[in-house]
Amino acid sequence: MNKATLQQIFGTNAGFGALALRVPVGIIFAAHGAQKLFGWFGGYGLEGTAGWLESIGIAPGILMAFLVGAAEFFGGLALVFGVLTRPAAATLVIAMVVAIFKVHFANGFFMSTNGYEFALALLAASVSLLLSGAGKASIDAIIAKKLS
């Protein structure tokens, strides 16, 4: 990979405000991923998530459960620490678009009816981080500085 590509991945013009977005959103994603992968925090684990995904037409369930769980868990951790923020955010954007349209959209907007309200907020936060990068208080910023 050339230097310009690496600068696009790690570089950021965002300030410290990105930290206020990255950390809570990253914690939320990591917790949801842990539910899917490990059954932590009242989740169903990989097999339970796989069965549910297959029941709504997302197959093969075990592979899809692993992919979405890994995207959320490891992507969330990446956001918390501000490392590979843009690739993590891009992956989370895809996960949230699928969640909105495959799981929540038919239920309307509000969370009280399992609507897409919360997934939309996470989508917006992920798009914001994809566009802005991790901000000054991040591992990405340290790497970008060394690249310049």
SULZIQUI-V522025 format. One record per run of one state. SS is the DSSP state (H for helix, E for strand, C for the rest). FROM is the first residue (numbers start at 1). LEN is the number of residues. If there is no record, write none. Layout:
ss = <SS	SS>
from = <FROM	FROM>
len = <LEN	LEN>
This chain:
ss = <C	H	C	H	C	H	C	H	C	H	C	H	C	H	C	H	C	H	C>
from = <1	3	11	17	39	40	43	45	56	61	82	85	108	111	114	117	133	139	148>
len = <2	8	6	22	1	3	2	11	5	21	3	23	3	3	3	16	6	9	1>
